[in-house]
Amino acid sequence: MKSLRHIRANRSRGAEINMAPLLDMVFILLIFFVVTTSFVKESGVDVHRPVAKTAVTKEKANMIIGVTAQGHIFIEGKSIDIRSVRTRMERFLAETPEGSVVVVADKKSETGVVVQILDACRLAGVTNISVAAKRPA
């Protein structure tokens, strides 16, 4: 028979909770959400988009190129030259092969700048390119 002292010692110790499986599960979930999250790359500039009655909402854009009214080009908040758009898009395609590009041009920007951007994107190999517009109110 067990002694009374041994029984009381076992009762006072209480239940222990092993936290290792819980921490493993939290880290697995964290890794899952980081891997499956897609990050949108913003242009970093506010523009006044032109109005189009046929404008449709695009579900997801991986890269946004902004063009101001003065013709300055912005990608991820940084001003870039028109000559570096192609190399930037080639690098973007290397990172995201099925990526899509949206050109957000101000309604007062020159058409020639937008056409040069579209041309540079196509020469880099981007096949999914859109020009942003907003629906009329």
Backbone as CSV, one residue per row, in Angstrom:
resi,resn,N_x,N_y,N_z,CA_x,CA_y,CA_z,C_x,C_y,C_z
1,MET,0.813,-1.179,0.000,0.000,0.000,0.000,0.863,1.252,0.000
2,LYS,0.392,2.246,-0.713,1.147,3.488,-0.766,0.939,4.268,0.509
3,SER,1.961,4.947,0.878,1.844,5.755,2.096,0.998,6.988,1.802
4,LEU,0.412,7.505,2.862,-0.427,8.691,2.763,0.390,9.886,2.301
5,ARG,1.629,9.961,2.725,2.511,11.071,2.327,2.766,11.056,0.814
6,HIS,2.943,9.877,0.238,3.190,9.746,-1.195,1.947,10.156,-2.008
7,ILE,0.760,9.807,-1.552,-0.481,10.164,-2.233,-0.688,11.679,-2.196
8,ARG,-0.452,12.325,-1.036,-0.612,13.776,-0.916,0.408,14.518,-1.786
9,ALA,1.593,14.017,-1.919,2.619,14.660,-2.737,2.216,14.637,-4.210
10,ASN,1.630,13.537,-4.650,1.187,13.450,-6.046,0.016,14.380,-6.337
11,ARG,-0.896,14.568,-5.378,-2.041,15.451,-5.562,-1.619,16.919,-5.606
12,SER,-0.673,17.307,-4.798,-0.292,18.721,-4.716,0.523,19.171,-5.934
13,ARG,1.135,18.245,-6.620,1.939,18.602,-7.787,1.055,19.158,-8.907
14,GLY,-0.122,18.690,-9.088,-1.062,19.192,-10.082,-0.722,18.706,-11.484
15,ALA,-1.493,19.179,-12.428,-1.312,18.795,-13.816,-0.324,19.738,-14.488
16,GLU,0.483,19.197,-15.358,1.432,20.005,-16.096,0.953,20.128,-17.542
17,ILE,1.128,21.326,-18.102,0.727,21.563,-19.483,1.989,21.678,-20.321
18,ASN,2.073,20.863,-21.337,3.219,20.886,-22.233,2.922,21.902,-23.345
19,MET,3.703,22.980,-23.435,3.470,24.063,-24.387,4.156,23.832,-25.739
20,ALA,5.003,22.848,-25.846,5.763,22.624,-27.080,4.856,22.364,-28.291
21,PRO,3.843,21.499,-28.204,2.983,21.294,-29.371,2.218,22.563,-29.773
22,LEU,1.812,23.345,-28.788,1.097,24.584,-29.083,2.000,25.566,-29.823
23,LEU,3.218,25.705,-29.375,4.158,26.601,-30.049,4.487,26.102,-31.452
24,ASP,4.625,24.802,-31.616,4.859,24.247,-32.950,3.708,24.588,-33.886
25,MET,2.487,24.462,-33.415,1.317,24.764,-34.232,1.271,26.247,-34.599
26,VAL,1.579,27.123,-33.675,1.573,28.559,-33.949,2.612,28.904,-35.009
27,PHE,3.800,28.345,-34.919,4.833,28.611,-35.918,4.461,28.050,-37.287
28,ILE,3.837,26.898,-37.330,3.394,26.333,-38.596,2.341,27.227,-39.243
29,LEU,1.385,27.718,-38.455,0.374,28.632,-38.995,0.997,29.934,-39.479
30,LEU,1.957,30.457,-38.742,2.635,31.684,-39.148,3.354,31.499,-40.486
31,ILE,4.052,30.399,-40.619,4.753,30.114,-41.877,3.750,29.962,-43.018
32,PHE,2.637,29.292,-42.767,1.609,29.108,-43.791,1.075,30.451,-44.279
33,PHE,0.751,31.360,-43.374,0.190,32.647,-43.774,1.223,33.525,-44.471
34,VAL,2.466,33.463,-44.073,3.499,34.256,-44.735,3.729,33.756,-46.154
35,VAL,3.722,32.444,-46.335,3.980,31.881,-47.658,2.811,32.137,-48.605
36,THR,1.587,32.058,-48.119,0.423,32.192,-48.996,-0.021,33.633,-49.212
37,THR,0.530,34.571,-48.491,0.143,35.963,-48.662,0.814,36.536,-49.891
38,SER,0.034,37.231,-50.703,0.620,37.917,-51.849,0.720,39.401,-51.499
39,PHE,1.852,39.950,-51.796,2.095,41.336,-51.461,1.887,42.198,-52.692
40,VAL,1.083,43.235,-52.553,0.841,44.160,-53.649,1.886,45.261,-53.591
41,LYS,2.492,45.523,-54.721,3.501,46.565,-54.799,2.833,47.827,-55.304
42,GLU,2.777,48.826,-54.470,2.090,50.071,-54.792,2.972,50.996,-55.615
43,SER,2.323,51.931,-56.317,3.087,52.899,-57.109,3.658,53.994,-56.218
44,GLY,2.957,54.356,-55.164,3.470,55.350,-54.231,3.154,56.778,-54.616
45,VAL,2.221,57.001,-55.532,1.873,58.353,-55.953,0.355,58.417,-56.164
46,ASP,-0.243,59.546,-55.770,-1.672,59.740,-55.978,-1.899,60.398,-57.332
47,VAL,-2.788,59.809,-58.114,-3.099,60.354,-59.434,-4.608,60.454,-59.577
48,HIS,-5.036,61.303,-60.480,-6.455,61.436,-60.816,-6.704,60.614,-62.073
49,ARG,-7.292,59.441,-61.870,-7.508,58.526,-62.988,-8.615,59.052,-63.904
50,PRO,-8.509,58.756,-65.187,-9.579,59.157,-66.100,-10.831,58.312,-65.869
51,VAL,-11.970,58.823,-66.302,-13.245,58.133,-66.136,-13.552,57.342,-67.407
52,ALA,-13.997,56.088,-67.235,-14.389,55.241,-68.361,-15.642,54.457,-67.979
53,LYS,-16.627,54.467,-68.848,-17.876,53.750,-68.574,-17.679,52.244,-68.600
54,THR,-16.676,51.776,-69.319,-16.441,50.332,-69.442,-15.400,49.816,-68.449
55,ALA,-15.022,50.633,-67.478,-14.012,50.214,-66.502,-14.525,49.034,-65.686
56,VAL,-13.668,48.048,-65.507,-14.006,46.872,-64.706,-12.991,46.757,-63.572
57,THR,-13.428,46.157,-62.496,-12.553,45.982,-61.339,-11.649,44.790,-61.566
58,LYS,-10.363,44.996,-61.376,-9.389,43.916,-61.516,-9.186,43.304,-60.139
59,GLU,-9.249,41.987,-60.085,-9.160,41.290,-58.811,-7.831,41.515,-58.102
60,LYS,-6.744,41.355,-58.849,-5.441,41.392,-58.197,-4.397,41.922,-59.164
61,ALA,-3.608,42.860,-58.666,-2.488,43.377,-59.451,-1.235,43.230,-58.607
62,ASN,-0.203,42.646,-59.179,1.025,42.429,-58.435,1.956,43.636,-58.475
63,MET,1.910,44.411,-59.559,2.791,45.571,-59.691,1.969,46.733,-60.228
64,ILE,2.116,47.882,-59.599,1.411,49.082,-60.038,2.446,50.128,-60.407
65,ILE,2.322,50.655,-61.621,3.207,51.710,-62.110,2.396,52.995,-62.152
66,GLY,2.848,54.024,-61.453,2.144,55.297,-61.425,2.797,56.316,-62.336
67,VAL,1.965,57.104,-63.027,2.448,58.171,-63.902,1.734,59.450,-63.491
68,THR,2.500,60.473,-63.119,1.920,61.744,-62.700,1.560,62.595,-63.912
69,ALA,0.904,63.706,-63.663,0.523,64.626,-64.738,1.751,65.214,-65.422
70,GLN,2.865,65.315,-64.707,4.101,65.857,-65.266,4.905,64.801,-66.027
71,GLY,4.458,63.545,-66.001,5.145,62.478,-66.714,6.172,61.728,-65.895
72,HIS,6.213,61.950,-64.581,7.136,61.210,-63.718,6.574,59.815,-63.462
73,ILE,7.456,58.818,-63.460,7.059,57.422,-63.297,7.475,56.959,-61.903
74,PHE,6.538,56.299,-61.209,6.788,55.819,-59.858,6.457,54.339,-59.754
75,ILE,7.376,53.589,-59.142,7.141,52.187,-58.802,7.580,52.013,-57.359
76,GLU,6.676,51.494,-56.534,6.937,51.262,-55.109,7.416,52.527,-54.406
77,GLY,6.850,53.661,-54.748,7.175,54.907,-54.075,8.453,55.575,-54.531
78,LYS,9.125,54.998,-55.504,10.387,55.556,-55.982,10.234,56.013,-57.424
79,SER,10.747,57.202,-57.691,10.719,57.728,-59.050,11.782,57.021,-59.874
80,ILE,11.396,56.557,-61.062,12.344,55.876,-61.939,12.288,56.501,-63.323
81,ASP,13.330,56.284,-64.086,13.419,56.784,-65.450,12.726,55.800,-66.393
82,ILE,12.254,56.295,-67.511,11.563,55.451,-68.481,12.481,54.350,-69.009
83,ARG,13.779,54.610,-69.047,14.722,53.616,-69.566,14.911,52.428,-68.625
84,SER,14.582,52.593,-67.352,14.769,51.488,-66.401,13.489,50.695,-66.159
85,VAL,12.395,51.048,-66.835,11.135,50.321,-66.646,11.269,48.879,-67.140
86,ARG,11.902,48.694,-68.278,12.027,47.342,-68.841,12.818,46.420,-67.916
87,THR,13.974,46.872,-67.438,14.769,46.023,-66.534,14.030,45.765,-65.230
88,ARG,13.274,46.749,-64.765,12.497,46.565,-63.535,11.408,45.514,-63.741
89,MET,10.783,45.532,-64.914,9.738,44.549,-65.209,10.327,43.156,-65.429
90,GLU,11.518,43.072,-66.000,12.176,41.773,-66.150,12.483,41.163,-64.784
91,ARG,12.948,41.983,-63.863,13.211,41.513,-62.503,11.908,41.092,-61.818
92,PHE,10.852,41.884,-62.035,9.541,41.559,-61.465,9.038,40.211,-61.987
93,LEU,9.193,39.962,-63.290,8.759,38.685,-63.855,9.586,37.511,-63.359
94,ALA,10.854,37.750,-63.067,11.691,36.687,-62.514,11.184,36.296,-61.127
95,GLU,10.703,37.267,-60.356,10.177,37.001,-59.016,8.760,36.441,-59.069
96,THR,7.931,36.968,-59.983,6.528,36.583,-60.089,6.211,36.272,-61.554
97,PRO,6.426,35.043,-62.009,6.247,34.723,-63.434,4.837,34.976,-63.967
98,GLU,3.822,34.778,-63.162,2.442,34.991,-63.604,1.917,36.348,-63.151
99,GLY,2.809,37.301,-62.907,2.424,38.593,-62.377,1.678,39.465,-63.370
100,SER,0.875,40.361,-62.822,0.145,41.309,-63.658,0.579,42.726,-63.291
101,VAL,0.508,43.612,-64.271,0.940,44.999,-64.102,-0.228,45.915,-64.421
102,VAL,-0.434,46.923,-63.580,-1.450,47.939,-63.822,-0.752,49.283,-63.914
103,VAL,-0.995,50.007,-64.999,-0.449,51.350,-65.181,-1.526,52.331,-64.747
104,VAL,-1.226,53.084,-63.687,-2.153,54.078,-63.159,-1.628,55.439,-63.577
105,ALA,-2.211,55.981,-64.652,-1.744,57.251,-65.199,-2.736,58.354,-64.870
106,ASP,-2.205,59.522,-64.569,-3.040,60.696,-64.336,-3.739,61.063,-65.635
107,LYS,-4.957,61.597,-65.527,-5.710,61.915,-66.742,-5.085,63.050,-67.534
108,LYS,-4.161,63.811,-66.932,-3.480,64.898,-67.631,-2.080,64.500,-68.095
109,SER,-1.703,63.245,-67.882,-0.373,62.799,-68.319,-0.364,62.618,-69.833
110,GLU,0.834,62.655,-70.396,0.967,62.505,-71.840,0.799,61.042,-72.243
111,THR,0.126,60.844,-73.337,-0.111,59.489,-73.836,1.185,58.815,-74.236
112,GLY,2.141,59.590,-74.722,3.413,59.020,-75.159,4.155,58.320,-74.035
113,VAL,4.093,58.872,-72.826,4.769,58.252,-71.679,4.101,56.916,-71.354
114,VAL,2.771,56.894,-71.367,2.040,55.658,-71.062,2.338,54.593,-72.118
115,VAL,2.390,54.992,-73.380,2.690,54.038,-74.448,4.106,53.489,-74.301
116,GLN,5.056,54.335,-73.925,6.424,53.863,-73.701,6.480,52.859,-72.555
117,ILE,5.709,53.097,-71.494,5.669,52.172,-70.362,5.064,50.836,-70.800
118,LEU,3.946,50.891,-71.534,3.317,49.658,-72.019,4.264,48.884,-72.931
119,ASP,4.978,49.596,-73.791,5.937,48.966,-74.694,7.075,48.304,-73.922
120,ALA,7.603,49.010,-72.910,8.696,48.450,-72.093,8.233,47.203,-71.346
121,CYS,6.996,47.217,-70.855,6.461,46.045,-70.150,6.330,44.853,-71.092
122,ARG,5.820,45.094,-72.286,5.661,43.990,-73.245,7.014,43.463,-73.713
123,LEU,7.998,44.357,-73.910,9.337,43.911,-74.294,9.995,43.090,-73.184
124,ALA,9.635,43.377,-71.931,10.170,42.614,-70.802,9.506,41.252,-70.675
125,GLY,8.370,41.060,-71.348,7.697,39.767,-71.303,6.411,39.751,-70.508
126,VAL,5.965,40.895,-70.015,4.715,40.957,-69.255,3.557,40.808,-70.236
127,THR,2.680,39.848,-69.977,1.539,39.629,-70.863,0.230,40.151,-70.282
128,ASN,0.172,40.327,-68.982,-1.050,40.783,-68.330,-0.868,42.230,-67.888
129,ILE,-1.204,43.170,-68.784,-1.030,44.599,-68.515,-2.386,45.281,-68.636
130,SER,-2.670,46.192,-67.708,-3.917,46.949,-67.730,-3.613,48.419,-67.489
131,VAL,-4.527,49.265,-67.948,-4.454,50.692,-67.671,-5.643,51.010,-66.764
132,ALA,-5.372,51.685,-65.647,-6.413,51.950,-64.650,-7.292,53.112,-65.067
133,ALA,-8.580,52.971,-64.764,-9.566,54.028,-64.958,-10.604,53.865,-63.850
134,LYS,-11.395,54.880,-63.640,-12.447,54.763,-62.637,-13.806,54.890,-63.313
135,ARG,-14.798,54.301,-62.679,-16.160,54.334,-63.215,-16.777,55.702,-62.918
136,PRO,-17.667,56.138,-63.774,-18.333,57.413,-63.506,-19.247,57.293,-62.284
137,ALA,-19.366,58.372,-61.564,-20.178,58.366,-60.334,-21.646,58.355,-60.611
